Amino acid sequence: MTRAMYAIPKINHLRFCPTFSLNFGLSFCDLIFKRKEDPFEFLLDPPAPWQDRVVVSAAGIIASGWTSESKVFLLSSDGYSISDPLTGERLIRNRDEDNTAMKKFSEDNLSFEIEELAEKIKVFGLLGGDGNHLSSDHWKLDSIHPGIGQQIVGISHFSWRRFDEVFWKNMDLIQLERLEHTQLKYGFSPCEKFFGIFGSAGAEVFHRK
């Protein structure tokens, strides 16, 4: 028996059929490597009862948070503001003309004193801190980082009972209108009727009845 009997025959016709070769190659790759889905293709408005959205526009935000009455707090190098989460109306605007706003942070950068309200609130932003990610009735906020510098915030409820092996498919990923999907903070308000997503360009606030 000669070695020629064990030679693998050449499939010459594939060389003359580029379309067949390409399709065969793609199908083979799909079998070997499962294609990675892009989470940006799954962005939606939040589910009921969170569909009402208010955009609070700003610029250069470095800290944000909620007052005890669930008003929206935003701080930039030009001062700070307090806004109505239902309408976006600015209720207080402090332009920091005496350049003292940064001194109103606590030593650990986790709280900020608002003189107009005689109140010290918890804040989150570039200097430190984070929001409340879990409501008392089991709504949960979380985020993923699909790529370098990218961030997508999602919401889920414990009753959904999703058990997908892909982590982000167990929540609804939220489409933003003004903010970019990068360097975001998020959390529920003290009354839990609102949750906000905060970024350098302001806040997007969602509320339920």
C-alpha positions as CSV (number, residue, x, y, z in Angstrom):
1,M,0.0,0.0,0.0
2,T,1.5,3.3,-1.0
3,R,1.3,6.7,0.8
4,A,-0.7,8.1,-2.2
5,M,-3.7,6.1,-1.1
6,Y,-3.9,8.3,2.1
7,A,-3.6,11.7,0.3
8,I,-6.5,14.1,0.9
9,P,-8.1,15.0,-2.5
10,K,-8.0,18.7,-3.4
11,I,-11.4,20.5,-3.7
12,N,-10.4,22.5,-6.7
13,H,-13.9,23.7,-7.5
14,L,-13.9,25.9,-4.4
15,R,-11.1,28.0,-5.9
16,F,-13.3,28.9,-8.8
17,C,-16.4,29.7,-6.8
18,P,-15.6,32.7,-4.6
19,T,-19.2,33.2,-3.4
20,F,-19.5,29.7,-2.2
21,S,-16.1,29.9,-0.5
22,L,-17.1,33.1,1.3
23,N,-20.4,31.8,2.5
24,F,-18.8,28.6,3.7
25,G,-16.2,30.5,5.6
26,L,-18.8,32.7,7.4
27,S,-21.0,29.8,8.3
28,F,-18.0,27.9,9.7
29,C,-16.9,30.9,11.8
30,D,-20.5,31.3,13.1
31,L,-20.3,27.7,14.3
32,I,-16.9,28.0,15.9
33,F,-17.2,31.5,17.3
34,K,-20.6,32.7,18.6
35,R,-21.1,36.3,17.3
36,K,-21.0,38.9,20.1
37,E,-24.2,41.0,20.2
38,D,-23.9,44.8,20.5
39,P,-25.8,46.0,23.6
40,F,-26.2,49.5,21.9
41,E,-28.6,47.8,19.5
42,F,-30.9,46.9,22.5
43,L,-31.4,50.4,24.0
44,L,-35.0,51.2,24.9
45,D,-37.1,53.6,27.0
46,P,-37.5,52.3,30.6
47,P,-40.3,49.9,31.2
48,A,-43.6,50.7,32.9
49,P,-44.1,52.5,35.2
50,W,-40.9,54.5,34.5
51,Q,-41.7,55.9,31.0
52,D,-42.0,59.6,32.0
53,R,-38.7,61.4,31.4
54,V,-37.5,64.9,32.2
55,V,-34.2,66.2,31.0
56,V,-32.3,68.7,33.1
57,S,-29.7,70.3,30.9
58,A,-26.4,71.5,32.2
59,A,-22.7,71.5,31.3
60,G,-19.5,70.3,33.1
61,I,-21.3,68.6,36.0
62,I,-18.9,67.2,38.5
63,A,-21.3,66.2,41.3
64,S,-25.0,65.4,41.5
65,G,-27.6,64.1,43.9
66,W,-31.0,64.5,45.5
67,T,-32.3,66.8,48.2
68,S,-34.4,65.3,51.1
69,E,-37.5,66.3,49.1
70,S,-36.2,64.5,46.0
71,K,-35.2,67.6,44.0
72,V,-32.4,67.3,41.6
73,F,-29.0,68.7,42.6
74,L,-26.3,69.5,40.0
75,L,-22.9,71.1,40.6
76,S,-20.3,72.4,38.1
77,S,-17.4,74.8,38.3
78,D,-20.0,77.6,37.7
79,G,-22.0,76.9,40.8
80,Y,-24.9,74.6,41.6
81,S,-28.7,74.3,41.0
82,I,-31.7,72.6,42.4
83,S,-34.4,71.6,39.9
84,D,-37.9,70.1,40.0
85,P,-37.8,66.5,38.9
86,L,-41.3,66.6,37.4
87,T,-40.8,69.6,35.2
88,G,-37.1,70.3,35.0
89,E,-37.7,73.9,36.3
90,R,-34.7,75.4,38.1
91,L,-35.8,76.3,41.6
92,I,-32.4,77.5,43.0
93,R,-29.4,78.8,41.0
94,N,-26.2,79.6,42.9
95,R,-23.5,80.9,40.6
96,D,-20.8,80.7,43.3
97,E,-19.8,84.3,42.9
98,D,-17.8,84.2,46.1
99,N,-16.0,81.0,44.9
100,T,-16.9,78.9,48.0
101,A,-19.0,76.1,46.6
102,M,-16.1,73.5,46.6
103,K,-15.7,74.2,50.3
104,K,-19.2,73.0,51.0
105,F,-18.2,69.4,50.4
106,S,-17.5,67.2,53.4
107,E,-14.0,66.0,54.0
108,D,-14.8,62.6,52.4
109,N,-16.5,64.3,49.4
110,L,-19.7,62.3,50.0
111,S,-22.0,65.1,51.1
112,F,-22.6,68.8,50.2
113,E,-24.2,71.6,52.2
114,I,-26.9,73.6,50.5
115,E,-27.2,76.9,52.4
116,E,-30.4,77.9,50.7
117,L,-32.1,74.8,52.1
118,A,-30.1,74.6,55.3
119,E,-29.5,71.0,54.4
120,K,-26.6,68.6,53.9
121,I,-27.3,66.1,51.2
122,K,-25.5,63.0,49.9
123,V,-23.8,63.5,46.5
124,F,-22.1,61.3,43.9
125,G,-19.9,62.2,41.1
126,L,-16.3,62.6,40.0
127,L,-15.1,63.3,43.6
128,G,-16.7,60.2,45.1
129,G,-19.9,58.6,46.1
130,D,-22.6,56.7,44.3
131,G,-26.4,56.6,44.2
132,N,-29.0,54.2,45.7
133,H,-29.3,51.4,43.2
134,L,-32.1,49.3,44.8
135,S,-35.6,50.5,45.7
136,S,-37.6,49.1,48.6
137,D,-40.0,47.4,46.1
138,H,-37.2,45.6,44.3
139,W,-36.4,47.8,41.3
140,K,-32.7,47.6,40.6
141,L,-30.3,49.9,38.6
142,D,-27.1,48.6,37.2
143,S,-24.7,49.4,34.4
144,I,-22.3,47.7,31.9
145,H,-19.2,48.9,30.1
146,P,-19.3,47.5,26.5
147,G,-16.0,49.2,25.5
148,I,-13.4,51.5,26.9
149,G,-15.0,54.7,28.1
150,Q,-18.5,53.4,27.3
151,Q,-21.3,52.9,29.9
152,I,-24.9,51.8,29.6
153,V,-27.4,52.0,32.5
154,G,-30.1,49.4,32.8
155,I,-33.1,48.7,35.1
156,S,-34.6,45.4,36.2
157,H,-37.1,44.0,38.7
158,F,-36.7,40.9,40.8
159,S,-40.0,39.5,39.6
160,W,-38.8,39.3,36.0
161,R,-37.0,36.0,36.6
162,R,-34.7,36.3,33.7
163,F,-31.8,33.9,33.7
164,D,-29.9,34.7,30.6
165,E,-26.2,33.8,30.5
166,V,-25.5,37.2,29.0
167,F,-25.6,39.5,32.0
168,W,-27.0,42.6,30.4
169,K,-30.0,40.7,28.9
170,N,-31.4,40.3,32.4
171,M,-32.3,44.0,32.4
172,D,-33.7,46.7,30.1
173,L,-30.9,48.9,28.8
174,I,-31.9,52.6,28.8
175,Q,-31.6,54.9,25.8
176,L,-30.5,58.4,26.7
177,E,-31.7,61.5,24.9
178,R,-29.1,64.2,26.0
179,L,-26.4,62.4,28.0
180,E,-23.6,60.4,26.3
181,H,-23.1,56.8,27.3
182,T,-19.9,57.5,29.3
183,Q,-19.0,58.4,32.9
184,L,-22.5,58.1,34.3
185,K,-23.9,58.0,37.8
186,Y,-27.4,56.8,38.7
187,G,-29.7,56.2,41.6
188,F,-33.2,56.4,43.1
189,S,-34.5,59.4,44.9
190,P,-35.3,59.4,48.6
191,C,-39.0,59.0,47.9
192,E,-38.3,56.3,45.3
193,K,-40.7,57.9,42.9
194,F,-37.8,59.0,40.7
195,F,-34.6,57.6,39.4
196,G,-32.0,59.7,37.7
197,I,-29.0,59.1,35.3
198,F,-26.4,61.9,35.7
199,G,-23.6,62.9,33.5
200,S,-21.4,65.9,32.5
201,A,-24.3,67.3,30.4
202,G,-26.9,67.2,33.2
203,A,-29.5,64.6,34.2
204,E,-32.3,62.5,32.8
205,V,-34.9,61.8,35.4
206,F,-37.6,59.2,35.2
207,H,-40.6,59.0,37.4
208,R,-43.6,56.9,38.2
209,K,-47.0,57.9,39.7
